[in-house]
Amino acid sequence: MRLSKHLTQRGFALLDAQIQNPHLARFGTYEVSGKVYRTLLKEALERQVSLIP
């Protein structure tokens, strides 16, 4: 939960967990198709994010 909140506060839009399981689902993870993932990744890479707290 802390990592997700930390990244969201800094403008990150995507956290690639590689796998789906009940523990990660508690934090809002969900599976997407490869096509959807590539779209989300492209959008995430275009975002301006803050790397400094």
PDB file of N, H, CA, C and O in Angstrom:
ATOM      1  N   MET A   1       0.821  -1.195   0.000  1.00  0.00           N
ATOM      2  CA  MET A   1       0.000   0.000   0.000  1.00  0.00           C
ATOM      3  C   MET A   1       0.865   1.259   0.000  1.00  0.00           C
ATOM      4  O   MET A   1       0.539   2.234  -0.676  1.00  0.00           O
ATOM      5  N   ARG A   2       1.940   1.242   0.738  1.00  0.00           N
ATOM      6  H   ARG A   2       2.204   0.450   1.287  1.00  0.00           H
ATOM      7  CA  ARG A   2       2.790   2.429   0.801  1.00  0.00           C
ATOM      8  C   ARG A   2       3.405   2.750  -0.551  1.00  0.00           C
ATOM      9  O   ARG A   2       3.461   3.914  -0.947  1.00  0.00           O
ATOM     10  N   LEU A   3       3.861   1.737  -1.257  1.00  0.00           N
ATOM     11  H   LEU A   3       3.815   0.791  -0.935  1.00  0.00           H
ATOM     12  CA  LEU A   3       4.471   1.981  -2.568  1.00  0.00           C
ATOM     13  C   LEU A   3       3.451   2.581  -3.523  1.00  0.00           C
ATOM     14  O   LEU A   3       3.754   3.546  -4.224  1.00  0.00           O
ATOM     15  N   SER A   4       2.259   2.028  -3.560  1.00  0.00           N
ATOM     16  H   SER A   4       2.013   1.244  -2.990  1.00  0.00           H
ATOM     17  CA  SER A   4       1.210   2.533  -4.443  1.00  0.00           C
ATOM     18  C   SER A   4       0.889   3.993  -4.124  1.00  0.00           C
ATOM     19  O   SER A   4       0.796   4.819  -5.032  1.00  0.00           O
ATOM     20  N   LYS A   5       0.724   4.307  -2.867  1.00  0.00           N
ATOM     21  H   LYS A   5       0.800   3.636  -2.130  1.00  0.00           H
ATOM     22  CA  LYS A   5       0.421   5.683  -2.458  1.00  0.00           C
ATOM     23  C   LYS A   5       1.580   6.614  -2.807  1.00  0.00           C
ATOM     24  O   LYS A   5       1.370   7.712  -3.323  1.00  0.00           O
ATOM     25  N   HIS A   6       2.794   6.172  -2.524  1.00  0.00           N
ATOM     26  H   HIS A   6       2.965   5.281  -2.104  1.00  0.00           H
ATOM     27  CA  HIS A   6       3.989   6.960  -2.818  1.00  0.00           C
ATOM     28  C   HIS A   6       4.070   7.308  -4.305  1.00  0.00           C
ATOM     29  O   HIS A   6       4.314   8.459  -4.665  1.00  0.00           O
ATOM     30  N   LEU A   7       3.865   6.315  -5.158  1.00  0.00           N
ATOM     31  H   LEU A   7       3.667   5.380  -4.866  1.00  0.00           H
ATOM     32  CA  LEU A   7       3.945   6.538  -6.601  1.00  0.00           C
ATOM     33  C   LEU A   7       2.802   7.429  -7.095  1.00  0.00           C
ATOM     34  O   LEU A   7       3.019   8.322  -7.915  1.00  0.00           O
ATOM     35  N   THR A   8       1.607   7.190  -6.604  1.00  0.00           N
ATOM     36  H   THR A   8       1.431   6.464  -5.939  1.00  0.00           H
ATOM     37  CA  THR A   8       0.452   8.000  -7.014  1.00  0.00           C
ATOM     38  C   THR A   8       0.659   9.464  -6.657  1.00  0.00           C
ATOM     39  O   THR A   8       0.349  10.349  -7.454  1.00  0.00           O
ATOM     40  N   GLN A   9       1.177   9.721  -5.472  1.00  0.00           N
ATOM     41  H   GLN A   9       1.429   9.002  -4.825  1.00  0.00           H
ATOM     42  CA  GLN A   9       1.418  11.104  -5.029  1.00  0.00           C
ATOM     43  C   GLN A   9       2.445  11.809  -5.914  1.00  0.00           C
ATOM     44  O   GLN A   9       2.460  13.038  -5.978  1.00  0.00           O
ATOM     45  N   ARG A  10       3.285  11.064  -6.583  1.00  0.00           N
ATOM     46  H   ARG A  10       3.272  10.065  -6.531  1.00  0.00           H
ATOM     47  CA  ARG A  10       4.316  11.655  -7.426  1.00  0.00           C
ATOM     48  C   ARG A  10       3.960  11.657  -8.904  1.00  0.00           C
ATOM     49  O   ARG A  10       4.779  12.022  -9.749  1.00  0.00           O
ATOM     50  N   GLY A  11       2.728  11.245  -9.214  1.00  0.00           N
ATOM     51  H   GLY A  11       2.063  10.949  -8.528  1.00  0.00           H
ATOM     52  CA  GLY A  11       2.253  11.352 -10.585  1.00  0.00           C
ATOM     53  C   GLY A  11       2.386  10.101 -11.428  1.00  0.00           C
ATOM     54  O   GLY A  11       2.040  10.112 -12.610  1.00  0.00           O
ATOM     55  N   PHE A  12       2.883   9.017 -10.837  1.00  0.00           N
ATOM     56  H   PHE A  12       3.164   9.009  -9.877  1.00  0.00           H
ATOM     57  CA  PHE A  12       3.005   7.773 -11.590  1.00  0.00           C
ATOM     58  C   PHE A  12       1.615   7.186 -11.835  1.00  0.00           C
ATOM     59  O   PHE A  12       0.732   7.288 -10.984  1.00  0.00           O
ATOM     60  N   ALA A  13       1.430   6.571 -13.006  1.00  0.00           N
ATOM     61  H   ALA A  13       2.147   6.488 -13.697  1.00  0.00           H
ATOM     62  CA  ALA A  13       0.117   6.053 -13.367  1.00  0.00           C
ATOM     63  C   ALA A  13       0.092   4.541 -13.530  1.00  0.00           C
ATOM     64  O   ALA A  13      -0.980   3.955 -13.681  1.00  0.00           O
ATOM     65  N   LEU A  14       1.249   3.905 -13.501  1.00  0.00           N
ATOM     66  H   LEU A  14       2.120   4.382 -13.379  1.00  0.00           H
ATOM     67  CA  LEU A  14       1.302   2.478 -13.798  1.00  0.00           C
ATOM     68  C   LEU A  14       2.313   1.800 -12.888  1.00  0.00           C
ATOM     69  O   LEU A  14       3.442   2.266 -12.732  1.00  0.00           O
ATOM     70  N   LEU A  15       1.893   0.700 -12.292  1.00  0.00           N
ATOM     71  H   LEU A  15       0.976   0.321 -12.418  1.00  0.00           H
ATOM     72  CA  LEU A  15       2.787  -0.147 -11.511  1.00  0.00           C
ATOM     73  C   LEU A  15       2.621  -1.556 -12.061  1.00  0.00           C
ATOM     74  O   LEU A  15       1.600  -2.204 -11.831  1.00  0.00           O
ATOM     75  N   ASP A  16       3.619  -2.022 -12.779  1.00  0.00           N
ATOM     76  H   ASP A  16       4.449  -1.496 -12.966  1.00  0.00           H
ATOM     77  CA  ASP A  16       3.563  -3.328 -13.432  1.00  0.00           C
ATOM     78  C   ASP A  16       3.989  -4.400 -12.436  1.00  0.00           C
ATOM     79  O   ASP A  16       5.167  -4.516 -12.100  1.00  0.00           O
ATOM     80  N   ALA A  17       3.026  -5.178 -11.972  1.00  0.00           N
ATOM     81  H   ALA A  17       2.068  -5.085 -12.245  1.00  0.00           H
ATOM     82  CA  ALA A  17       3.307  -6.210 -10.974  1.00  0.00           C
ATOM     83  C   ALA A  17       3.672  -7.548 -11.615  1.00  0.00           C
ATOM     84  O   ALA A  17       4.117  -8.454 -10.910  1.00  0.00           O
ATOM     85  N   GLN A  18       3.503  -7.698 -12.908  1.00  0.00           N
ATOM     86  H   GLN A  18       3.142  -6.963 -13.481  1.00  0.00           H
ATOM     87  CA  GLN A  18       3.825  -8.898 -13.665  1.00  0.00           C
ATOM     88  C   GLN A  18       2.880 -10.067 -13.409  1.00  0.00           C
ATOM     89  O   GLN A  18       2.622 -10.855 -14.319  1.00  0.00           O
ATOM     90  N   ILE A  19       2.366 -10.192 -12.205  1.00  0.00           N
ATOM     91  H   ILE A  19       2.576  -9.551 -11.466  1.00  0.00           H
ATOM     92  CA  ILE A  19       1.457 -11.294 -11.864  1.00  0.00           C
ATOM     93  C   ILE A  19       0.247 -10.745 -11.126  1.00  0.00           C
ATOM     94  O   ILE A  19       0.286  -9.631 -10.604  1.00  0.00           O
ATOM     95  N   GLN A  20      -0.806 -11.509 -11.083  1.00  0.00           N
ATOM     96  H   GLN A  20      -0.837 -12.414 -11.507  1.00  0.00           H
ATOM     97  CA  GLN A  20      -1.993 -11.133 -10.317  1.00  0.00           C
ATOM     98  C   GLN A  20      -2.200 -12.196  -9.250  1.00  0.00           C
ATOM     99  O   GLN A  20      -2.135 -13.394  -9.528  1.00  0.00           O
ATOM    100  N   ASN A  21      -2.446 -11.749  -8.041  1.00  0.00           N
ATOM    101  H   ASN A  21      -2.498 -10.776  -7.816  1.00  0.00           H
ATOM    102  CA  ASN A  21      -2.774 -12.668  -6.964  1.00  0.00           C
ATOM    103  C   ASN A  21      -3.683 -11.947  -5.977  1.00  0.00           C
ATOM    104  O   ASN A  21      -3.827 -10.727  -6.056  1.00  0.00           O
ATOM    105  N   PRO A  22      -4.301 -12.679  -5.046  1.00  0.00           N
ATOM    106  CA  PRO A  22      -5.241 -12.041  -4.106  1.00  0.00           C
ATOM    107  C   PRO A  22      -4.615 -10.918  -3.283  1.00  0.00           C
ATOM    108  O   PRO A  22      -5.281  -9.928  -2.983  1.00  0.00           O
ATOM    109  N   HIS A  23      -3.351 -11.061  -2.918  1.00  0.00           N
ATOM    110  H   HIS A  23      -2.810 -11.865  -3.162  1.00  0.00           H
ATOM    111  CA  HIS A  23      -2.698 -10.007  -2.129  1.00  0.00           C
ATOM    112  C   HIS A  23      -2.622  -8.706  -2.924  1.00  0.00           C
ATOM    113  O   HIS A  23      -2.975  -7.644  -2.412  1.00  0.00           O
ATOM    114  N   LEU A  24      -2.163  -8.785  -4.169  1.00  0.00           N
ATOM    115  H   LEU A  24      -1.876  -9.648  -4.584  1.00  0.00           H
ATOM    116  CA  LEU A  24      -2.063  -7.581  -4.996  1.00  0.00           C
ATOM    117  C   LEU A  24      -3.437  -7.029  -5.361  1.00  0.00           C
ATOM    118  O   LEU A  24      -3.597  -5.816  -5.500  1.00  0.00           O
ATOM    119  N   ALA A  25      -4.416  -7.890  -5.516  1.00  0.00           N
ATOM    120  H   ALA A  25      -4.286  -8.875  -5.403  1.00  0.00           H
ATOM    121  CA  ALA A  25      -5.777  -7.436  -5.842  1.00  0.00           C
ATOM    122  C   ALA A  25      -6.323  -6.518  -4.745  1.00  0.00           C
ATOM    123  O   ALA A  25      -7.133  -5.634  -5.022  1.00  0.00           O
ATOM    124  N   ARG A  26      -5.888  -6.724  -3.524  1.00  0.00           N
ATOM    125  H   ARG A  26      -5.229  -7.443  -3.299  1.00  0.00           H
ATOM    126  CA  ARG A  26      -6.334  -5.855  -2.421  1.00  0.00           C
ATOM    127  C   ARG A  26      -5.948  -4.399  -2.667  1.00  0.00           C
ATOM    128  O   ARG A  26      -6.589  -3.483  -2.152  1.00  0.00           O
ATOM    129  N   PHE A  27      -4.906  -4.197  -3.448  1.00  0.00           N
ATOM    130  H   PHE A  27      -4.385  -4.941  -3.866  1.00  0.00           H
ATOM    131  CA  PHE A  27      -4.419  -2.842  -3.722  1.00  0.00           C
ATOM    132  C   PHE A  27      -4.921  -2.286  -5.054  1.00  0.00           C
ATOM    133  O   PHE A  27      -4.497  -1.217  -5.493  1.00  0.00           O
ATOM    134  N   GLY A  28      -5.824  -3.025  -5.684  1.00  0.00           N
ATOM    135  H   GLY A  28      -6.168  -3.893  -5.327  1.00  0.00           H
ATOM    136  CA  GLY A  28      -6.433  -2.522  -6.911  1.00  0.00           C
ATOM    137  C   GLY A  28      -5.799  -3.009  -8.195  1.00  0.00           C
ATOM    138  O   GLY A  28      -6.119  -2.492  -9.265  1.00  0.00           O
ATOM    139  N   THR A  29      -4.907  -3.992  -8.126  1.00  0.00           N
ATOM    140  H   THR A  29      -4.647  -4.412  -7.256  1.00  0.00           H
ATOM    141  CA  THR A  29      -4.307  -4.496  -9.362  1.00  0.00           C
ATOM    142  C   THR A  29      -5.337  -5.278 -10.171  1.00  0.00           C
ATOM    143  O   THR A  29      -6.286  -5.838  -9.622  1.00  0.00           O
ATOM    144  N   TYR A  30      -5.137  -5.303 -11.447  1.00  0.00           N
ATOM    145  H   TYR A  30      -4.366  -4.848 -11.893  1.00  0.00           H
ATOM    146  CA  TYR A  30      -6.016  -6.073 -12.325  1.00  0.00           C
ATOM    147  C   TYR A  30      -5.255  -6.429 -13.590  1.00  0.00           C
ATOM    148  O   TYR A  30      -4.310  -5.741 -13.974  1.00  0.00           O
ATOM    149  N   GLU A  31      -5.671  -7.499 -14.227  1.00  0.00           N
ATOM    150  H   GLU A  31      -6.439  -8.058 -13.915  1.00  0.00           H
ATOM    151  CA  GLU A  31      -5.003  -7.957 -15.446  1.00  0.00           C
ATOM    152  C   GLU A  31      -5.547  -7.213 -16.661  1.00  0.00           C
ATOM    153  O   GLU A  31      -6.727  -6.870 -16.727  1.00  0.00           O
ATOM    154  N   VAL A  32      -4.661  -6.976 -17.612  1.00  0.00           N
ATOM    155  H   VAL A  32      -3.702  -7.254 -17.558  1.00  0.00           H
ATOM    156  CA  VAL A  32      -5.050  -6.349 -18.870  1.00  0.00           C
ATOM    157  C   VAL A  32      -4.403  -7.126 -20.014  1.00  0.00           C
ATOM    158  O   VAL A  32      -3.418  -7.838 -19.822  1.00  0.00           O
ATOM    159  N   SER A  33      -4.965  -6.978 -21.180  1.00  0.00           N
ATOM    160  H   SER A  33      -5.766  -6.400 -21.336  1.00  0.00           H
ATOM    161  CA  SER A  33      -4.400  -7.622 -22.367  1.00  0.00           C
ATOM    162  C   SER A  33      -3.086  -6.926 -22.752  1.00  0.00           C
ATOM    163  O   SER A  33      -2.798  -5.819 -22.295  1.00  0.00           O
ATOM    164  N   GLY A  34      -2.314  -7.585 -23.583  1.00  0.00           N
ATOM    165  H   GLY A  34      -2.548  -8.484 -23.954  1.00  0.00           H
ATOM    166  CA  GLY A  34      -1.069  -6.977 -24.051  1.00  0.00           C
ATOM    167  C   GLY A  34      -1.304  -5.663 -24.765  1.00  0.00           C
ATOM    168  O   GLY A  34      -0.536  -4.716 -24.597  1.00  0.00           O
ATOM    169  N   LYS A  35      -2.355  -5.596 -25.556  1.00  0.00           N
ATOM    170  H   LYS A  35      -2.979  -6.364 -25.692  1.00  0.00           H
ATOM    171  CA  LYS A  35      -2.669  -4.370 -26.296  1.00  0.00           C
ATOM    172  C   LYS A  35      -2.987  -3.226 -25.335  1.00  0.00           C
ATOM    173  O   LYS A  35      -2.488  -2.112 -25.496  1.00  0.00           O
ATOM    174  N   VAL A  36      -3.812  -3.508 -24.343  1.00  0.00           N
ATOM    175  H   VAL A  36      -4.217  -4.413 -24.211  1.00  0.00           H
ATOM    176  CA  VAL A  36      -4.169  -2.482 -23.355  1.00  0.00           C
ATOM    177  C   VAL A  36      -2.929  -2.069 -22.566  1.00  0.00           C
ATOM    178  O   VAL A  36      -2.722  -0.884 -22.302  1.00  0.00           O
ATOM    179  N   TYR A  37      -2.105  -3.048 -22.190  1.00  0.00           N
ATOM    180  H   TYR A  37      -2.272  -4.010 -22.404  1.00  0.00           H
ATOM    181  CA  TYR A  37      -0.878  -2.739 -21.447  1.00  0.00           C
ATOM    182  C   TYR A  37       0.023  -1.792 -22.230  1.00  0.00           C
ATOM    183  O   TYR A  37       0.535  -0.822 -21.672  1.00  0.00           O
ATOM    184  N   ARG A  38       0.217  -2.060 -23.498  1.00  0.00           N
ATOM    185  H   ARG A  38      -0.200  -2.848 -23.952  1.00  0.00           H
ATOM    186  CA  ARG A  38       1.080  -1.191 -24.308  1.00  0.00           C
ATOM    187  C   ARG A  38       0.529   0.231 -24.366  1.00  0.00           C
ATOM    188  O   ARG A  38       1.296   1.194 -24.339  1.00  0.00           O
ATOM    189  N   THR A  39      -0.793   0.370 -24.445  1.00  0.00           N
ATOM    190  H   THR A  39      -1.416  -0.412 -24.467  1.00  0.00           H
ATOM    191  CA  THR A  39      -1.411   1.702 -24.438  1.00  0.00           C
ATOM    192  C   THR A  39      -1.172   2.391 -23.096  1.00  0.00           C
ATOM    193  O   THR A  39      -0.780   3.557 -23.055  1.00  0.00           O
ATOM    194  N   LEU A  40      -1.408   1.665 -21.997  1.00  0.00           N
ATOM    195  H   LEU A  40      -1.726   0.718 -22.031  1.00  0.00           H
ATOM    196  CA  LEU A  40      -1.199   2.237 -20.667  1.00  0.00           C
ATOM    197  C   LEU A  40       0.269   2.602 -20.451  1.00  0.00           C
ATOM    198  O   LEU A  40       0.574   3.640 -19.864  1.00  0.00           O
ATOM    199  N   LEU A  41       1.167   1.755 -20.921  1.00  0.00           N
ATOM    200  H   LEU A  41       0.919   0.911 -21.398  1.00  0.00           H
ATOM    201  CA  LEU A  41       2.595   2.021 -20.773  1.00  0.00           C
ATOM    202  C   LEU A  41       3.005   3.270 -21.552  1.00  0.00           C
ATOM    203  O   LEU A  41       3.755   4.102 -21.042  1.00  0.00           O
ATOM    204  N   LYS A  42       2.521   3.399 -22.772  1.00  0.00           N
ATOM    205  H   LYS A  42       1.912   2.723 -23.186  1.00  0.00           H
ATOM    206  CA  LYS A  42       2.836   4.581 -23.580  1.00  0.00           C
ATOM    207  C   LYS A  42       2.369   5.851 -22.871  1.00  0.00           C
ATOM    208  O   LYS A  42       3.097   6.843 -22.818  1.00  0.00           O
ATOM    209  N   GLU A  43       1.155   5.815 -22.329  1.00  0.00           N
ATOM    210  H   GLU A  43       0.564   5.010 -22.373  1.00  0.00           H
ATOM    211  CA  GLU A  43       0.621   6.974 -21.621  1.00  0.00           C
ATOM    212  C   GLU A  43       1.421   7.257 -20.354  1.00  0.00           C
ATOM    213  O   GLU A  43       1.691   8.415 -20.033  1.00  0.00           O
ATOM    214  N   ALA A  44       1.798   6.208 -19.637  1.00  0.00           N
ATOM    215  H   ALA A  44       1.579   5.268 -19.897  1.00  0.00           H
ATOM    216  CA  ALA A  44       2.559   6.396 -18.397  1.00  0.00           C
ATOM    217  C   ALA A  44       3.933   6.987 -18.665  1.00  0.00           C
ATOM    218  O   ALA A  44       4.415   7.817 -17.894  1.00  0.00           O
ATOM    219  N   LEU A  45       4.566   6.566 -19.750  1.00  0.00           N
ATOM    220  H   LEU A  45       4.175   5.892 -20.376  1.00  0.00           H
ATOM    221  CA  LEU A  45       5.896   7.080 -20.067  1.00  0.00           C
ATOM    222  C   LEU A  45       5.881   8.539 -20.505  1.00  0.00           C
ATOM    223  O   LEU A  45       6.914   9.207 -20.471  1.00  0.00           O
ATOM    224  N   GLU A  46       4.732   9.032 -20.909  1.00  0.00           N
ATOM    225  H   GLU A  46       3.893   8.490 -20.937  1.00  0.00           H
ATOM    226  CA  GLU A  46       4.601  10.429 -21.328  1.00  0.00           C
ATOM    227  C   GLU A  46       4.284  11.377 -20.176  1.00  0.00           C
ATOM    228  O   GLU A  46       4.289  12.596 -20.351  1.00  0.00           O
ATOM    229  N   ARG A  47       4.011  10.827 -19.013  1.00  0.00           N
ATOM    230  H   ARG A  47       4.006   9.837 -18.870  1.00  0.00           H
ATOM    231  CA  ARG A  47       3.631  11.657 -17.849  1.00  0.00           C
ATOM    232  C   ARG A  47       4.842  12.337 -17.242  1.00  0.00           C
ATOM    233  O   ARG A  47       5.954  11.811 -17.283  1.00  0.00           O
ATOM    234  N   GLN A  48       4.615  13.499 -16.684  1.00  0.00           N
ATOM    235  H   GLN A  48       3.711  13.926 -16.650  1.00  0.00           H
ATOM    236  CA  GLN A  48       5.638  14.185 -15.900  1.00  0.00           C
ATOM    237  C   GLN A  48       5.476  13.724 -14.458  1.00  0.00           C
ATOM    238  O   GLN A  48       4.395  13.852 -13.884  1.00  0.00           O
ATOM    239  N   VAL A  49       6.526  13.196 -13.876  1.00  0.00           N
ATOM    240  H   VAL A  49       7.405  13.092 -14.342  1.00  0.00           H
ATOM    241  CA  VAL A  49       6.457  12.693 -12.513  1.00  0.00           C
ATOM    242  C   VAL A  49       7.528  13.357 -11.660  1.00  0.00           C
ATOM    243  O   VAL A  49       8.506  13.899 -12.175  1.00  0.00           O
ATOM    244  N   SER A  50       7.329  13.307 -10.359  1.00  0.00           N
ATOM    245  H   SER A  50       6.535  12.866  -9.940  1.00  0.00           H
ATOM    246  CA  SER A  50       8.289  13.863  -9.413  1.00  0.00           C
ATOM    247  C   SER A  50       9.080  12.721  -8.792  1.00  0.00           C
ATOM    248  O   SER A  50       8.497  11.820  -8.188  1.00  0.00           O
ATOM    249  N   LEU A  51      10.379  12.750  -8.932  1.00  0.00           N
ATOM    250  H   LEU A  51      10.852  13.482  -9.423  1.00  0.00           H
ATOM    251  CA  LEU A  51      11.231  11.725  -8.352  1.00  0.00           C
ATOM    252  C   LEU A  51      11.749  12.127  -6.975  1.00  0.00           C
ATOM    253  O   LEU A  51      12.297  11.297  -6.249  1.00  0.00           O
ATOM    254  N   ILE A  52      11.578  13.383  -6.620  1.00  0.00           N
ATOM    255  H   ILE A  52      11.133  14.057  -7.209  1.00  0.00           H
ATOM    256  CA  ILE A  52      12.051  13.885  -5.332  1.00  0.00           C
ATOM    257  C   ILE A  52      10.840  14.108  -4.410  1.00  0.00           C
ATOM    258  O   ILE A  52       9.878  14.772  -4.795  1.00  0.00           O
ATOM    259  N   PRO A  53      10.894  13.552  -3.202  1.00  0.00           N
ATOM    260  CA  PRO A  53       9.761  13.701  -2.271  1.00  0.00           C
ATOM    261  C   PRO A  53       9.479  15.128  -1.885  1.00  0.00           C
ATOM    262  O   PRO A  53       8.557  15.388  -1.112  1.00  0.00           O
TER     263      PRO A  53
END
